[in-house]
Amino acid sequence: MTKSIVIGGGIIGLASAFFLRKKGMDVVIIDKGEPGGECSSGNMGWVCPSLSDPIPAAGLIKSSLKWMLKRDSPLYIKPSIFPSLSPWLIQFWKYCSEDAYQKGYTAGLELSRNTLRLFDELEQDGSLEFEMHRKGLLFVFLDKSYIDEKLDNYSIVERFGLPAPAAKSKKEVLEIEPALSDAVAGGIYLPSERHVRPETLTKALKDWLISNGVEVLSHTEAMGFIQEGDKISGVKIREKTIEGDHFLVTAGAWAGLVLRQAGLHIPMTAGKGYSVTISNPSIQFQQPLYLGDSRVTISPFHDSVRIGGTMELSGLNTNLDQRRIDSLKSTAAQYLRASVRGDEQAWCGMRPMTPDGLPIIGKVPSLNNLFIASGHAMSGISMALSTGSVMSDLVSKGKSDIDLAPFRLDRFSSKKTHENQKKTVNM
Ligand SMILES: Cc1cc2nc3c(=O)[nH]c(=O)nc-3n(C[C@H](O)[C@H](O)[C@H](O)COP(=O)(O)OP(=O)(O)OC[C@H]3O[C@@H](n4cnc5c(N)ncnc54)[C@H](O)[C@@H]3O)c2cc1C
């Protein structure tokens, strides 16, 4: 039996391990902390194939400029990060065009084609219990003028078998979600999208892996690779080496650091986002909501509600800035009949971000058995099952039914810095 080593146990690593095991492979998954404990935990849990568009878009630079140095805005760039981040930012700004956006959106929709079916199958499997809601998503706006623009943008989804988003009047929006206030001018309803409580999904996958013979190693950091010719033969963890036939890097925002140890440079940065989960909330919500003018989102779960959003480029760190949590709550209050009260738990997580907004999925061209699936930005939960399924096809058959050309690593100028020889590289 061939053995796959998965490095990084966030939602992408767990889903990849799940599909590899389903194909009968021997699998080991390692995580430097607790699997599911980083960006895959406190996020909003939207499973939203219609929203598979990349972050870089035409007009984004203009709107970002007014936000980016304000700490409580939807996008904040820490001034001291500019020198180290500028190569990434220059590439990102290059992708802020209509052409790149449409190409990226099409690629994202293609990758997400099977998303809803795969979530149905996971639920029907019966051996995984997780919280999933089929309520669609409701976008709401204080300024009505955004509605037509958004509707036009999302009309492409019909080509991928998804129902067209529908415009909703103020009256209709208030009927769908009575928690909204009179300030809301109207909205858009996307009927087939869903949301999950992400912590329940990662836990269900982890439990399934353990009971199906996968070795799940927590607090086990990949610290270097052992390379023989054009292959990796092992990954170093402290004084030990784990050997395997295939190696998958699913380390999210840390994927750049991990791959550097194999001599590869990829443009990956962290886009920090925040959420606050309010248990036993004073308001019951019917719907997940996207507060469109301010890019804040609300996800109702059993017994709690989560408010989240913001994008902070400040490097790899999980420092929690309370001002951003306060800003999420005050923004949400503008759209609601009353502010939400209850027991609050603040969180932040690092979205793995590439400059073109698409994940990197595929085999590393210069090494025969090293694969990567990282960089899912805002869509890691949504794209996890399709990515995991694709990864298991790539490892087992060397190909996938989905066109992976837009996700190739070598779309960025990657460098291989050492030659084919047996060597150990430490992280
Ligand atoms: C506020 C917010 C809201 C969001 N809402 C949504 C949403 O509604 N829907 C959606 O689809 N997405 C959403 N996202 C994005 C989603 O959370 C991410 O895309 C996703 O969690 C990324 O998963 P991952 O497995 O790539 O990374 P992670 O979950 O960060 O996992 C990477 C793992 O790799 C491990 N690791 C790192 N280095 C090493 C090493 N050297 N050795 C071993 N292990 C290592 C880490 O410990 C970590 O557990 C949101 C994100 C934020 C911040």
The ligand as a Gaussian input file, in Angstrom:
#p B3LYP/6-31G(d) Opt

LIG

0 1
 C      -12.967000      35.643000       9.364000
 C      -12.888000      34.531000       8.337000
 C      -14.046000      34.067000       7.760000
 C      -13.992000      33.047000       6.807000
 N      -15.156000      32.542000       6.311000
 C      -15.119000      31.545000       5.392000
 C      -16.323000      30.995000       4.881000
 O      -17.423000      31.395000       5.275000
 N      -16.235000      30.000000       3.938000
 C      -15.030000      29.546000       3.482000
 O      -15.012000      28.701000       2.594000
 N      -13.870000      30.040000       3.969000
 C      -13.886000      31.018000       4.916000
 N      -12.725000      31.516000       5.396000
 C      -11.455000      31.029000       4.853000
 C      -11.092000      29.666000       5.443000
 O      -11.151000      29.756000       6.839000
 C       -9.686000      29.283000       4.969000
 O       -9.619000      29.350000       3.563000
 C       -9.358000      27.843000       5.381000
 O       -9.580000      27.649000       6.752000
 C       -7.921000      27.502000       5.034000
 O       -7.722000      26.161000       5.403000
 P       -6.289000      25.510000       5.372000
 O       -6.443000      24.087000       5.734000
 O       -5.618000      25.837000       4.080000
 O       -5.465000      26.342000       6.485000
 P       -5.468000      26.203000       8.083000
 O       -6.791000      25.888000       8.622000
 O       -4.783000      27.416000       8.622000
 O       -4.574000      24.929000       8.327000
 C       -3.188000      24.895000       8.083000
 C       -2.603000      23.959000       9.124000
 O       -1.225000      23.739000       8.823000
 C       -0.557000      23.583000      10.060000
 N        0.882000      23.819000       9.839000
 C        1.493000      24.965000       9.463000
 N        2.828000      24.781000       9.373000
 C        3.062000      23.480000       9.689000
 C        4.242000      22.690000       9.788000
 N        5.456000      23.185000       9.517000
 N        4.094000      21.398000      10.160000
 C        2.885000      20.855000      10.432000
 N        1.735000      21.576000      10.355000
 C        1.823000      22.865000       9.982000
 C       -1.212000      24.632000      10.965000
 O       -1.016000      24.335000      12.335000
 C       -2.670000      24.548000      10.523000
 O       -3.447000      23.704000      11.361000
 C      -12.735000      32.523000       6.390000
 C      -11.576000      32.979000       6.996000
 C      -11.633000      33.970000       7.975000
 C      -10.365000      34.430000       8.614000

